[in-house]
Amino acid sequence: MIRVRTRPGIRTRRMRSGPLSERRPQRFFRPWLLLLASYPRARMAKGTPADPLDPQFLIEHVERLTTSEGGGRPPTIDSRRAASAAYYSAYHATTRAIAQFLFGENWIHGGRLLTHGSVIEATRLVTRLGPNSAADPGTAPDQVRAKAVWSIFQAIGGAGTDLLDVMEALRSLKVEREIADYDRVRSISRAAAQNLLAQAKAVLAFYESSRAGDPDTQAFFALAALKT
């Protein structure tokens, strides 16, 4: 036993000199600490990651939230957080691809210049004016910009169907993210969250393919930058 000295008039207490498990009673470990210790942790590489908002890491986060460990139904909040993270994975994959196109190796600084609004507005332009079959907006004064976008895509053969799918996925994911984050009435099921995960994976795979360097995709990048 070790006696701890204190100031006069204050009781002394004794401390055991053995291991921590012997010095503290078992009830010290609260249930929430045990729960925290058992919660699956992300397997990130040591050191500072090249991209702290790496979309692939967010994808893995969604996978953990939508995968049950053991029996029972996952908490509703897990499905909500999964829906939100699925959108952010797709959004950060998009802004990273745009910033790399614009700024090259300095992309990580330029990515912060982009906004949710500019990206989503650019997706709407591509969906409306990008297809090869899109109607000519005409030459009216209020259609000058629409005509310019339409002409750009017509000159390169129109937006590919896979790019159009990515545009739709980004808007859909954003809508579901807003429901998950703000709507207390509507519920988000695990199946719905897993569907959003599949959409986010498709968006990431698109940007990681050679399609990121094609003219129609880069036209979308330019539109998002101009809308910022």
C-alpha positions in Angstrom: 0.0 0.0 0.0 1.1 3.6 -0.7 0.1 6.4 1.6 -0.4 9.7 -0.2 0.6 12.8 1.7 -1.8 15.7 1.8 -2.0 19.1 3.5 -2.7 19.2 7.3 -6.3 18.7 8.2 -7.1 16.7 5.1 -7.7 12.9 5.3 -5.1 10.8 3.6 -6.2 7.9 1.3 -4.4 4.8 0.4 -3.7 3.6 -3.1 -2.8 0.2 -4.3 0.5 -0.3 -6.0 -0.7 -3.2 -8.2 -1.9 -3.1 -11.8 -4.7 -0.8 -12.9 -7.2 -3.6 -13.0 -6.5 -4.3 -9.3 -6.5 -0.6 -8.2 -9.9 0.2 -9.6 -13.2 -1.6 -9.1 -14.8 -3.2 -12.2 -17.8 -0.8 -12.0 -15.5 2.0 -13.1 -15.9 0.9 -16.7 -19.3 2.4 -17.6 -21.5 0.5 -20.2 -21.1 3.4 -22.7 -17.4 3.0 -22.6 -17.7 -0.7 -23.4 -20.1 0.1 -26.3 -17.6 2.7 -27.6 -14.8 0.2 -27.5 -16.8 -2.4 -29.5 -17.9 0.1 -32.2 -16.1 -0.6 -35.6 -13.5 1.9 -36.3 -12.3 3.2 -39.6 -9.1 1.7 -41.0 -7.3 4.8 -42.1 -3.7 4.9 -43.0 -1.4 6.5 -40.4 -0.4 10.1 -40.9 -2.2 12.9 -42.7 -4.3 11.6 -45.6 -3.8 13.2 -49.0 -7.5 13.9 -49.1 -9.2 14.2 -45.6 -12.6 14.0 -47.4 -11.6 11.0 -49.6 -14.9 9.8 -51.2 -13.8 6.2 -50.8 -13.5 6.6 -47.1 -17.0 8.0 -47.0 -18.2 5.1 -49.0 -16.7 2.7 -46.5 -18.4 4.7 -43.7 -21.8 4.2 -45.4 -21.1 0.5 -45.7 -20.5 0.2 -42.0 -23.7 2.1 -41.2 -25.8 -0.1 -43.5 -24.4 -3.4 -42.4 -25.9 -5.1 -39.4 -23.5 -6.7 -36.9 -25.5 -9.4 -35.3 -29.2 -9.7 -35.3 -31.8 -7.0 -35.2 -32.7 -4.0 -37.1 -30.1 -1.1 -37.3 -30.9 2.1 -35.6 -32.9 4.6 -37.8 -30.2 7.2 -37.2 -27.6 4.9 -38.9 -29.7 4.9 -42.1 -30.1 8.6 -41.9 -26.4 9.2 -41.5 -25.7 6.7 -44.3 -28.0 8.6 -46.7 -26.2 11.8 -45.8 -22.7 10.4 -46.2 -23.7 8.8 -49.5 -24.4 12.2 -51.0 -21.3 13.7 -49.6 -19.2 10.9 -51.1 -20.6 11.7 -54.5 -20.3 15.4 -54.0 -16.7 15.3 -52.9 -15.9 12.9 -55.7 -17.4 15.5 -58.1 -15.6 18.5 -56.7 -12.3 16.7 -56.5 -12.6 15.7 -60.2 -13.5 19.3 -61.1 -10.7 20.8 -59.1 -8.2 18.4 -60.5 -9.3 19.4 -64.0 -9.0 23.1 -63.2 -6.0 23.2 -60.9 -4.0 20.1 -61.4 -1.7 19.2 -58.5 -3.1 22.2 -56.5 -6.6 20.8 -56.7 -7.1 20.4 -52.9 -7.0 24.2 -52.5 -9.3 24.9 -55.4 -11.9 22.3 -54.4 -13.2 24.6 -51.6 -14.2 27.2 -54.2 -16.9 25.0 -55.5 -20.4 24.9 -54.0 -23.3 22.5 -53.8 -25.4 25.0 -55.7 -23.0 25.4 -58.5 -22.6 21.7 -59.0 -26.3 21.0 -58.9 -27.1 23.8 -61.3 -24.5 22.5 -63.7 -26.1 19.0 -63.6 -29.4 20.6 -64.5 -27.9 22.3 -67.5 -26.2 19.1 -68.7 -29.5 17.1 -68.3 -31.6 19.7 -70.2 -29.1 20.9 -72.9 -26.5 18.1 -73.0 -28.2 15.2 -74.8 -27.6 15.0 -78.6 -31.4 15.0 -79.0 -32.0 18.1 -76.9 -34.0 20.8 -78.7 -32.4 23.9 -80.0 -33.1 26.7 -77.4 -33.4 29.2 -80.2 -31.9 32.7 -80.6 -34.1 34.8 -78.3 -32.2 37.2 -76.1 -33.1 35.3 -72.9 -31.8 32.0 -74.4 -28.3 33.2 -75.3 -26.6 31.2 -72.5 -28.7 28.1 -73.0 -27.9 28.3 -76.7 -24.2 28.4 -75.9 -24.4 25.4 -73.7 -26.5 23.5 -76.2 -24.0 24.4 -79.0 -21.0 23.1 -77.0 -22.6 19.7 -76.4 -23.8 19.5 -80.0 -20.3 20.1 -81.2 -18.9 17.2 -79.2 -21.7 14.7 -80.0 -23.8 15.3 -76.9 -23.5 14.2 -73.3 -23.0 10.4 -72.9 -25.8 8.4 -71.2 -23.5 7.5 -68.3 -22.7 11.2 -67.7 -26.5 11.9 -67.7 -26.9 9.1 -65.2 -24.3 10.7 -62.9 -26.1 14.1 -63.2 -29.4 12.5 -62.1 -27.7 10.6 -59.3 -26.1 13.7 -57.8 -29.5 15.5 -57.7 -31.3 12.5 -56.3 -28.6 12.0 -53.6 -28.9 15.6 -52.6 -32.6 15.4 -52.2 -32.3 12.3 -50.1 -29.6 13.8 -48.0 -31.9 16.8 -47.2 -34.7 14.4 -46.2 -32.3 12.4 -44.0 -30.8 15.5 -42.3 -33.9 17.6 -41.8 -37.2 15.7 -42.2 -38.3 14.3 -38.9 -41.5 12.7 -40.4 -40.2 10.6 -43.3 -38.2 7.5 -42.4 -35.1 6.2 -44.1 -34.9 2.4 -44.3 -31.7 0.4 -44.5 -32.7 -0.8 -48.0 -33.1 2.8 -49.2 -29.7 3.8 -47.7 -28.1 0.8 -49.5 -29.6 2.0 -52.7 -28.1 5.4 -52.2 -24.8 3.8 -51.5 -25.0 2.0 -54.8 -25.6 5.4 -56.6 -22.7 7.0 -54.8 -20.4 4.1 -55.8 -21.4 4.5 -59.4 -20.6 8.2 -59.3 -17.2 7.6 -57.8 -16.5 4.8 -60.4 -17.4 7.2 -63.2 -14.8 9.8 -62.1 -12.2 7.2 -61.5 -12.6 5.9 -65.1 -11.2 7.4 -68.3 -14.5 9.2 -68.8 -13.3 12.0 -66.5 -11.1 13.1 -69.4 -13.7 13.1 -72.1 -15.1 16.3 -73.6 -18.6 16.0 -72.3 -17.5 15.4 -68.8 -15.1 18.3 -68.9 -17.8 20.5 -70.3 -19.7 19.7 -67.1 -16.7 20.6 -65.1 -16.4 23.9 -66.8 -20.1 24.7 -66.2 -19.8 23.9 -62.5 -16.8 26.3 -62.3 -18.6 29.0 -64.2 -21.6 28.7 -61.9 -19.5 29.2 -58.8 
